[in-house]
């Protein structure tokens, strides 16, 4: 579904929620990349399971772009740990909304590798670790000029599991 043109997209990282894992609360931040290129990141929100960022990023995309969101827990003493992630294929969302993304709220399940036996050779199924709310804005594309290829709007990083996502209250 990529016509080779580039467009400007505003990505607003709004907020996230995570299940409580005991006494310690994470210091979360969001890192996102488009088409596997340079990642951008939000500020770190200290000691919370319900961070609110409301940070706005302007990015360049093509209709076939893939957006990858990772929420990490910042630590001063060890490597930052992954709290959850999700991948969004822009083509599926553009098809669903006829090429118009204006203040489109995306509620995404954040997935993380499941905890299974490491002795088995079967891949671990990702499990829901929380939710991330992102708004996509400022993108209008004439869908008549684009091909019909592409895949679904959301996919897990591992590709083995579908995830629930809501856009403005509607499943996609």
N, C-alpha and C positions, 0 to 999 in steps of 0.2 A: 504494500500500500504506500510505498514511498515514491513521490513524484520528483524527488531530488531537490525540491525547494526547501528553504529554511524559513522558519518563522520564530517570532518572539513569544514566549510563554512565561507568564508570571506564576510562580509556585509559592504559595503561602503555607508554611509549616505552622499549623495552629496549635494542636495539643495532642497528648497521648495519655493512655491509662495502662497501668500494669497491675497484676496481682501482687499482693504483699508477700514477700519471702522472708518473713521473720522480723527481727529487730532492725536490721540495716536497710535503709532506703537508698536507691540508686541516685547517682548524679548524672541524669540522662542528657544526651544531646543527639541530634539527628544529623546524619551524614547522607547526602544523596548525590547520585551521579546520573548523567544522561548518556546513554549509549556507551557506558563503561569508561567515559572520559573523566576529566578532572572532577573531583568531588567537591561539594560545598558543604558547609556545616553551620548549624545553629550554635547559639551560646549554650553553655552548660547550665542546667538548672539544678541546684544542689538539694539533696536529701528529700526526694519526693517520688511518689508513685503516680502522680498526676501533673506532669510538667505542662506549662503553658508557654509557648514561644511567641506565636503570632509574628514570625519573621518572614519577610518577603524577599524573594530572589527572582531576578529576571534572567531567563535562560534562552538559549537558541536551540530549537528543536526542528526535526523534520516530522512529517506525518507518521513515519515508521519508527520513531524514537522509542527507546525503552528507558523508563525511569526506575532507578533502584534506590529504595529507601532503607537505611539501616539505623536503628536506634541503639546507641552504645552507652555503657555506664563508665563515666570517667573516673580514673583512679590516679592519684599522685604517686603511688608506690608500685603499681604493677600495670601490665598492659590493659588497656580498656577492654571491657568484655561486652559481647553482643547481647542485647536484651531482646531483639527481634528484628525481622526484616521483611520486606515485601517488594515485589517487582510489578510495575504497571506498564503494559504495552499501550502506547498512546493510540495506535490504530484502532483498537477495539472500542475505546472510549469515544474517539472521533466518529466512528460509524454509529454508535449508540445515540449520540447527540447531534447527528447530521452535521458534523464539522464545526460546531459552535461550543466553545468552552468559555463561559462567562460566569465567574463566581461559582464554579462547580465544586461542591464539597464532596470529597472522597473520604469515606470511612473505611480504613483498611485494617484487616486482621494482620497483626505482626506475628510472624512465624519464627520458630527456632527449632533446631534438631531435637527430635524426641529422645527420651532416655530409654534406650533399649539395651539388650545385652550386647556387649561389644564382641562376644564370642561368635555370634551368628554373622553370616555373610550377607544377610538381607539388609537393604538400606533402611535406615531409621525414618519413620514418618515424621514430618514436621508437626509441631503442636502449636496451638495459639498461645502466645505469651502476653498479648495485650492488643491495644488498638491505637492507630495513629490517624489523625484527621488532618487532611491536606486540602487546600483549595487551589484549583487550577483556573486561571483567568487570562483573558486577553487574546484568545486564539480563535480565529475564524478561518476556515478552509473550505473552498468550494469542492465538495465531495464528488462532483461530476468529473473532475479532472484526475481523480485518483483511481487506481485499480482496485479490484475487489479482494486482493490477497490479504494476508495477515492472519493473526490468530486472536485468541480471546483477550480481554482487557486486563485480566490479572493472572499471574502465575506465581507459584511459590518458587523460591530460589532453587529448590531441588527438582522442580518439575514433576514431582511424584504425587502432589496433592493439590486439589482445588481449594480455594479459600473463599470465605464469605466476604463480600464487600458491598457497601451501599454507597450510592451516589444520590445525594439529596433525598434520602429515604427510600430509594428504589434499588433493588438488587440488580447487578450487572453481570 
